[in-house]
Amino acid sequence: MSADQNKIWQGRFSVQSAEEVDVFNSSISFDYVLYEEDIKGSMAHAKMLGKQNIISEEDVSSILEGLEGILMDINNGALQFDPKAEDIHMFIEAELTSRIGDAGKKLHTGRSRNDQVALDLRLYVKKQAAEIIDQLEAFESVLISQADKHTETIMPGYTHLQIAQPVTFAHHLLAYAQMILRDIKRLEEVANHTDSMPLGNGALAGTTYPFDRQFVADQLGFKTVTANSLDGVSDRDFVLDMAYTLSMVMMHLSRLSEEIILWCSQEFKFVELDDAFATGSSIMPQKKNPDVAELVRGKTGRTYGNLQTLLTMMKGIPLAYNKDMQEDKEALFDSISTVKLALSAMIPMVDTMSANVDRMRDAASKGFINATDCADYLTKKGLPFREAYGVIGGLVKYCIEEDLTLKDLPLETYQSYHELFEQDIYSVIDLSTCVNIRDIEGGPAPSAVKKQLAMLKEQLEIVD
């Protein structure tokens, strides 16, 4: 049987479609990943057709047995996808008909590929969102575990990549833990937005058959059914939601990757990557390169491009379905695989990363990181902050000229700038004091960080 004879729409045409059109039109090369969703959706549809007496129970049994056999054969490699098939939906339907005969031709009763594709995509997005949430929770656990070790590890905090104020390494890592937590919540929202079952919308105007749409929804684990048939087949908001959220995930991973790249450099030397998660140079034997972090940073652009592709693809499409929408899959699939691959490498890399505690503290002792605390000292003694700010600015200028730190200055020098300075200034500007005094909720003090850790563990149900 020729490929054209297999085309369900060929009856209206008097000549065969051009080979170039078949190649251009085909999506089996990428939408094959939906085979499990397509089969599960078809099984639920067949059960509903039988329940509503639209087809016989005998036909339903044949269809279910045939689909189960196809699923098993694909999973064990006994059945290969036909590259000449138009798409995964036609491939499975043709394979089913070849196995069980005329009963297979009844499966598509009342169904369009438009609502079939929409169903498959929704099932796929829900499944992938759940799998990525599992990965993100694993990554969150790694960040929490690393932070647990370093609640007392002082490091410089930065703004504009300039030393600003002292924090702890735990506090810094937990900033990323908060980002990942938001990503998890966004993915949960994506799953929630996707949780409407579109089968029964037909091509665009529903069906004349007495479908029980909620039965199909219940079979497939959907909370509800789509409310408008035009919207049900042409809505790809959930795909865009997923693509946007995955872009956010990669942006957060990229920011952390950028910091790890900096921290691994000789100039920082804040962390050391495990040898298993670094690479060497083809010519420079001394090199230990943070390639995993660099690749995550680089691959982030793919997810941004995919999001832009989807937004552009959807912006000018009239209702209902248009072939443009076939372009939703490659972009979505690529973003999903990119995020899953990035997380699979990032999780063990961060888990095995070691911190150079002494180096971090040494870096924090430079750059007048305690200047704000020095100004706060005067403010708490009654001097308006702006005046205190000016006094400390003068002291910092003097230290720079004399190659000194605030801790090096004798009390006489302090008092020459303002009489409110007393001996206790030295304890105030000590790094440990600067960190510990910031015990406000959400702050970097060990006591505050431990509260952050406790809340995160509770949210993730982590037991110490």
C-alpha positions in Angstrom: 0.0 0.0 0.0 1.4 3.4 -1.0 2.0 6.2 1.5 -0.8 8.2 -0.2 -3.3 5.3 0.2 -2.6 5.4 3.9 -3.5 9.1 4.1 -6.8 9.4 5.7 -7.5 12.6 3.9 -6.5 11.3 0.4 -10.1 10.7 -0.8 -10.7 14.3 -1.7 -7.6 14.6 -3.9 -7.1 13.5 -7.5 -3.3 13.3 -7.5 -0.8 12.1 -5.0 1.0 14.7 -2.9 4.5 15.6 -3.9 7.3 13.8 -2.1 8.7 17.1 -1.0 5.3 18.0 0.6 5.3 14.7 2.4 8.7 15.3 3.8 7.9 18.9 4.8 4.5 18.0 6.2 5.7 15.0 8.3 6.2 15.3 12.0 6.9 11.6 13.0 10.6 12.5 13.3 9.9 14.4 16.5 6.3 13.8 17.7 7.1 10.1 18.1 7.9 10.9 21.7 4.1 11.3 22.2 3.4 7.6 21.5 2.6 6.7 25.1 0.3 9.6 25.5 -1.4 8.9 22.2 -2.0 5.3 23.0 -3.3 6.1 26.5 -5.6 8.8 25.1 -6.9 6.4 22.4 -7.6 3.7 25.0 -9.6 6.1 27.1 -11.5 7.2 24.0 -12.2 3.7 23.0 -13.6 2.9 26.5 -15.9 5.9 26.3 -17.1 4.9 22.8 -18.1 1.5 24.2 -19.6 3.0 27.3 -21.8 5.2 25.2 -22.8 2.4 22.8 -21.2 4.2 19.9 -19.1 1.1 19.1 -19.5 -2.5 20.3 -17.8 -3.9 23.4 -16.2 -6.5 21.2 -14.6 -3.8 19.1 -13.5 -2.0 22.3 -11.8 -5.1 23.5 -10.0 -5.6 20.2 -8.9 -2.0 20.1 -7.6 -2.1 23.7 -5.8 -5.4 23.2 -4.2 -4.0 20.0 -3.1 -0.8 21.6 -1.6 -2.5 24.6 0.3 -4.8 22.2 1.6 -1.8 20.2 2.7 0.0 23.4 4.5 -3.1 24.6 6.2 -3.6 21.3 7.4 0.0 21.1 8.7 -0.1 24.6 10.7 -3.3 24.1 12.0 -2.3 20.7 10.0 -4.9 18.6 8.2 -2.1 16.8 10.1 0.7 15.1 8.5 4.0 14.1 8.0 4.3 10.3 9.8 7.4 9.1 7.4 7.6 6.2 4.4 8.0 8.5 2.8 11.4 8.5 2.8 11.6 12.3 2.7 9.5 15.4 -1.1 9.5 15.5 -1.4 8.1 12.0 1.4 5.6 12.6 -0.4 4.1 15.6 -3.8 4.1 13.9 -2.4 2.4 10.8 -0.5 -0.2 12.9 -3.6 -0.9 15.0 -5.7 -1.4 11.8 -3.1 -3.7 10.3 -3.2 -5.8 13.5 -7.0 -6.0 14.3 -8.7 -5.1 11.0 -11.9 -3.1 10.7 -12.3 -2.5 14.4 -9.2 -0.4 14.3 -10.9 1.9 11.8 -13.6 2.7 14.3 -11.2 4.1 16.9 -11.2 7.6 15.4 -15.1 7.9 15.6 -16.0 11.4 16.6 -12.4 12.4 17.1 -10.2 14.8 15.1 -6.4 14.9 15.0 -6.9 18.4 16.3 -8.3 17.4 19.7 -6.2 14.2 19.7 -3.0 16.3 19.4 -4.2 18.7 22.0 -4.9 15.8 24.4 -1.5 14.2 23.8 0.4 17.4 24.4 -1.5 18.1 27.6 -0.8 14.6 28.9 2.9 15.0 27.9 3.3 18.5 29.6 1.7 17.2 32.8 4.0 14.2 32.9 7.2 16.3 32.1 6.3 19.0 34.6 6.0 16.3 37.3 9.4 14.8 36.3 11.1 18.1 36.3 9.6 19.0 39.7 11.2 15.8 41.0 14.6 17.0 39.6 14.2 20.4 41.1 13.3 19.0 44.5 16.4 16.9 44.3 18.5 20.0 43.4 16.8 21.9 46.2 17.8 19.2 48.6 21.4 19.5 47.4 21.4 23.3 48.0 20.0 22.8 51.4 22.6 20.1 52.3 25.4 22.4 51.2 24.0 25.3 53.1 23.6 23.2 56.2 27.4 22.8 56.2 28.2 26.5 55.9 25.9 28.5 58.2 29.0 29.9 59.8 31.1 30.3 56.6 31.6 34.0 56.0 32.0 35.3 52.5 31.7 38.6 50.7 28.3 39.6 49.3 28.5 41.6 46.1 26.6 44.3 44.2 27.8 45.3 40.8 30.4 42.4 41.3 32.0 44.7 43.9 32.5 43.6 47.5 29.5 45.0 49.4 28.6 43.4 52.8 29.4 40.2 54.5 27.1 37.2 54.2 27.5 33.5 54.8 27.9 30.9 52.1 24.8 29.2 53.3 22.8 32.4 52.9 24.1 32.8 49.3 23.2 29.3 48.4 19.7 29.6 49.9 19.1 32.6 47.6 19.2 30.0 44.8 17.1 27.6 46.9 14.4 30.3 46.9 14.6 30.7 43.1 14.3 26.9 42.6 11.4 26.8 45.0 9.6 29.4 42.9 10.4 27.3 39.8 8.7 24.3 41.4 5.6 26.4 42.2 5.5 27.7 38.7 5.7 24.2 37.3 2.8 23.2 39.6 0.9 26.0 38.1 1.7 24.9 34.6 0.4 21.4 35.4 -2.7 23.1 36.9 -3.3 25.2 33.8 -2.8 22.1 31.6 -5.3 20.0 33.6 -8.3 20.3 31.2 -9.2 17.5 28.8 -9.8 18.6 25.2 -11.0 15.4 23.6 -14.5 15.8 22.3 -13.8 19.2 20.8 -13.4 17.5 17.4 -11.8 19.6 14.7 -13.2 22.8 16.1 -17.0 22.4 16.6 -17.3 19.4 18.9 -19.1 16.2 17.8 -22.5 14.9 17.0 -21.9 11.7 19.0 -23.1 11.5 22.6 -19.7 11.6 24.2 -19.1 11.5 27.9 -16.1 13.8 28.1 -15.8 13.8 31.9 -15.5 10.0 31.7 -12.5 10.4 29.5 -11.1 13.1 31.7 -11.4 10.8 34.8 -9.8 7.9 32.9 -6.8 10.1 32.1 -6.5 12.0 35.4 -7.8 15.4 34.3 -9.7 17.6 36.7 -12.0 19.0 34.1 -12.8 19.3 30.4 -12.1 22.3 28.2 -15.1 24.7 28.1 -15.0 25.9 24.5 -14.3 23.6 21.5 -12.6 26.3 19.4 -10.3 27.2 22.3 -9.8 23.6 23.2 -8.1 22.6 19.9 -6.2 25.9 19.3 -5.0 26.7 22.9 -1.3 26.4 23.4 -1.1 28.7 26.4 0.0 25.7 28.5 2.9 25.0 26.1 3.9 28.7 26.4 3.6 28.5 30.1 5.8 25.5 30.2 8.4 27.1 27.8 8.4 30.3 29.9 8.9 28.4 33.2 11.6 26.3 31.7 13.4 29.4 30.6 13.2 30.7 34.1 14.6 27.5 35.4 17.5 27.8 33.0 18.0 31.4 33.9 18.4 30.5 37.5 20.8 27.6 36.7 22.7 29.9 34.5 23.1 32.6 37.2 24.4 30.0 39.6 26.7 28.5 36.9 28.2 32.0 36.3 29.0 32.3 40.0 30.5 28.9 40.1 32.7 29.7 37.1 33.9 32.8 38.9 34.3 31.0 42.2 36.5 28.3 40.5 38.9 30.9 39.1 42.3 31.6 40.6 41.2 35.1 41.4 38.4 33.9 43.6 39.2 30.3 44.6 36.0 30.1 46.7 35.0 26.6 45.6 36.6 23.5 44.2 34.7 21.2 41.8 35.1 17.5 42.0 37.3 16.2 39.3 34.4 14.1 38.0 32.6 17.3 37.1 35.4 19.3 35.4 37.5 18.9 32.3 41.0 19.6 31.2 42.7 21.4 28.4 44.1 19.8 25.2 47.3 21.9 25.5 47.5 23.3 29.0 48.1 20.5 31.6 47.4 22.7 34.6 43.8 23.5 33.6 40.7 22.4 35.4 37.7 23.9 33.5 34.1 24.2 34.8 32.6 23.0 31.6 29.4 21.7 33.1 28.6 25.2 34.4 29.6 26.8 31.1 27.4 24.5 29.1 24.4 25.2 31.3 25.1 28.9 30.8 25.3 28.4 27.1 22.3 26.1 26.7 20.1 28.7 28.5 19.9 30.5 25.2 18.2 27.5 23.6 15.2 27.7 26.0 15.0 31.5 25.4 14.9 30.9 21.6 12.3 28.2 21.9 10.1 30.5 23.9 10.4 33.2 21.3 9.7 30.7 18.6 6.4 29.7 20.3 5.3 33.2 21.0 6.0 34.2 17.3 4.3 31.1 16.0 1.1 31.8 17.9 0.8 35.5 17.6 -0.9 35.6 14.2 -3.0 32.4 14.1 -6.8 32.8 13.6 -9.1 30.2 15.2 -9.0 27.3 15.2 -6.2 24.9 14.3 -3.6 25.8 11.7 -0.6 23.8 10.6 1.7 26.4 12.0 0.9 24.8 15.4 2.9 21.7 14.4 5.9 23.9 15.2 5.0 23.9 18.9 6.5 20.4 19.5 10.1 20.7 18.6 10.6 23.9 20.6 8.8 22.4 23.6 10.5 19.1 23.4 13.9 20.8 23.1 13.3 23.0 26.2 12.2 20.0 28.2 15.2 17.9 27.3 17.6 20.8 27.8 16.4 21.5 31.3 16.4 17.8 32.3 19.9 17.4 30.9 21.2 20.5 32.7 19.7 19.4 36.0 21.1 15.9 35.7 24.6 17.4 35.5 24.1 20.3 37.9 22.7 18.3 40.8 25.8 16.1 41.4 28.2 18.9 40.5 26.9 21.1 43.2 26.5 18.2 45.6 30.2 17.3 45.3 31.5 20.9 45.3 33.7 21.9 48.2 34.0 25.4 49.7 37.3 27.1 50.5 36.3 28.5 53.8 39.5 30.3 54.6 39.6 31.9 51.2 36.1 33.2 51.5 36.7 34.8 54.8 40.0 36.3 53.6 38.1 37.9 50.7 35.4 39.2 53.0 38.1 40.9 55.1 39.0 43.2 52.2 37.2 45.9 50.3 35.9 47.8 53.4 33.0 45.3 53.6 32.3 46.5 57.1 31.9 50.2 56.2 28.1 50.2 56.4 28.4 48.7 59.9 30.8 51.4 60.8 28.3 54.0 59.6 25.5 52.3 61.5 27.6 52.5 64.7 27.6 56.3 64.5 23.9 56.4 63.6 23.0 54.3 66.6 24.8 56.8 68.7 22.6 59.6 67.4 24.4 60.9 64.3 22.0 61.2 61.3 22.9 58.5 58.8 23.8 60.8 55.9 26.4 62.5 58.2 27.6 59.1 59.4 27.9 58.1 55.8 30.1 61.1 55.0 32.3 60.4 58.0 32.9 56.8 57.0 33.5 57.8 53.4 36.3 60.0 54.6 37.8 57.2 56.7 37.6 54.8 53.7 39.4 57.4 51.5 42.1 57.7 54.2 42.5 53.9 54.4 42.9 53.6 50.6 45.6 56.4 50.6 47.4 54.7 53.4 46.9 51.1 52.3 45.0 50.2 55.5 41.7 48.6 56.5 39.2 49.9 59.0 40.4 47.4 61.5 44.0 48.7 61.2 43.1 52.2 62.2 44.0 53.3 65.8 41.2 54.8 67.9 42.9 58.2 67.7 42.3 58.2 64.0 38.7 57.3 64.4 38.2 60.0 66.9 39.9 62.6 64.7 37.0 62.0 62.3 34.3 62.0 64.9 34.2 62.1 68.7 31.5 59.5 69.0 33.9 56.7 68.2 34.9 54.6 71.2 36.9 51.4 71.8 33.8 49.2 71.0 34.1 50.2 67.3 36.5 47.3 66.8 34.0 44.6 67.9 31.3 46.3 65.8 33.3 46.0 62.6 34.5 42.4 63.2 33.3 40.2 60.4 31.5 37.8 62.7 29.7 40.6 64.4 28.7 42.1 61.0 27.1 38.9 60.0 25.6 37.8 63.4 23.9 41.1 64.0 21.9 40.7 60.8 19.5 38.2 62.4 16.5 39.8 60.9 14.1 37.4 59.2 15.6 36.5 55.8 19.0 37.8 56.9 22.5 36.2 56.7 23.1 35.6 60.4 23.5 31.9 61.2 20.4 32.1 63.4 18.3 33.6 60.6 19.8 31.2 58.0 18.9 28.2 60.2 15.3 29.4 60.2 15.4 29.6 56.4 16.7 26.1 56.3 14.0 24.8 58.6 11.3 26.4 56.5 12.7 25.0 53.3 13.0 21.5 54.8 9.4 21.7 56.0 8.2 22.8 52.6 10.1 19.9 50.9 9.3 17.5 53.8 13.0 16.8 54.4 13.7 15.1 57.7 17.0 15.7 59.5 
